[in-house]
Each structure stands twice: as C-alpha cells, then as structure tokens.
Amino acid sequence: MDGIAFGADGRFSYVAPDSMYMLMNMSGGGGGVDLGDLGEFEVLLLGDELYVNTGYTGWFKMSVDDFGGGADALKSLRESHTPLDYQKLIESIGGEVENLGYETVDGKTITRLRVTTDFATLLDSVTDSVGGSGVDASLFPVDLSGPMTLDIMIDPETLLPYKFEAKGEFAVNGQSADFAMTFRFFNYNGPVIIPEPPADAKPFDSAFGEMFGDLNAEE
C-alpha cells in the first residue's frame, strides 16, 4: 500500500479433540517501523486453557472464557480444526463458481475453482468462518468494494482442499492497496506436534507488568 509492503505468515496445527497451536511472524512496515521487531507470536490452546507468547510479555496463561468477546471465535477455531471453516466460507460468499480444470501446482495435480467477489464480502465471510459475526465496514476508513478473486485448489484424488488463494485490491484514503492471502492445507491425519504447556507462564493480569506496571496496583 503506497509503496509499503507488510504482512504475516504462520502455521496452525490441530490435534483432535481440543488442541491447537499457532506460530505467527509479522513482516514489513514503514516510517521507521519494522513489524519483524515484534518477534514470534504463539498461541497454544489446550482444552479451555489458553497460553500466549509475545516478545514483549513472554508466556502468559488465561482461560478461554476470560477472552471476552473472542472466546467463541477461539472455540470455533479449536473445534473446526482449521483457521477457517472452508464450507461456511464458500457458502457465505455465494456467487458463481468457475471450474478452471486441472493444472500442476507445487508439483501436484489439482483442480482449480474460482469465485469472483469483492473485498468487503470476502472480509465478512472470512470473519464469519472463524466464528466471528462479520465485519462492520463503517469501522474502517477504507473502500472495501474492490474486486477480489478467490481460487480454491482441490486435490482431485481426496477431494480435500489443498490451497486457498485470494488476490485483489481496495482503496485507503484514495490510495490503491493490493491484497493477497494464502492458506495451504497439509498433513491431514498425519503427525502433528503440539507443544507442552509452558511451566513458566504468568497469569494474564501480570503479563504486562513490565510494560505498563502492575494492572492490579492501586493508583
């Protein structure tokens, strides 16, 4: 956007019935800000226990129900065993699906399906698919009506999704912003490593003490 690139990449791992681990890294930035300085961001969900690790706080622990309005989204993320509900996403986007046939991607034969939509619909559908309640476009100072192409690559042998790509653009204060998002699915029913809970995790109410002081301290 306006000559500045930024983004995030990460890995989600799931083990039935109730374990999830996410490792995320930010990148890019501008104006003297390097998002890579934030370091790794980790989320470990074991049943109803939530562990979070950031470069500023270290590991801290809380209950999923302590997460407030985001608790339902976390539970949905855990129970669906994917960063998005694939079927729910496609149903909520609607529109015509174009079958582009077979091709080779990453050395693998896939079937490519394409849906043309707009950024507002995609953003709302992705939010809904991870357990949210959609996005209020009025909260964003951007024009979310830009065109968006959604490609779903299917393994023709298993009929499972292999890769999900969304590309398009939207406008921010008159500036055009390019957008790209990719999910890759792998190791279905394969070996998955979920870390053990960190023994040194701090309670949430003291995790930010060094940055902002003790949240429970009296003024």
Stockholm file with secondary structure:
# STOCKHOLM 1.0

chainA/1-219         MDGIAFGADGRFSYVAPDSMYMLMNMSGGGGGVDLGDLGEFEVLLLGDELYVNTGYTGWFKMSVDDFGGGADALKSLRESHTPLDYQKLIESIGGEVENLGYETVDGKTITRLRVTTDFATLLDSVTDSVGGSGVDASLFPVDLSGPMTLDIMIDPETLLPYKFEAKGEFAVNGQSADFAMTFRFFNYNGPVIIPEPPADAKPFDSAFGEMFGDLNAEE
#=GR chainA/1-219 SS CTTCCEEEEEEEEEETTTEEEEEEEEEEEETTEEGGGGCEEEEEEETTEEEEEETTTEEEEEEGGGGGGGHHHHHHHHHHTSSSCHHHHHHHHCSCEEEEEEEEETTEEEEEEEEEEEHHHHHHHHHHHTTCCCCCGGGSSEETTCEEEEEEEECTTTCCEEEEEEEEEEEETTEEEEEEEEEECCCTTSCCCCCCCCTTCEEGGGTTHHHHCCTTCCC
#=GC SS_cons         CTTCCEEEEEEEEEETTTEEEEEEEEEEEETTEEGGGGCEEEEEEETTEEEEEETTTEEEEEEGGGGGGGHHHHHHHHHHTSSSCHHHHHHHHCSCEEEEEEEEETTEEEEEEEEEEEHHHHHHHHHHHTTCCCCCGGGSSEETTCEEEEEEEECTTTCCEEEEEEEEEEEETTEEEEEEEEEECCCTTSCCCCCCCCTTCEEGGGTTHHHHCCTTCCC
//
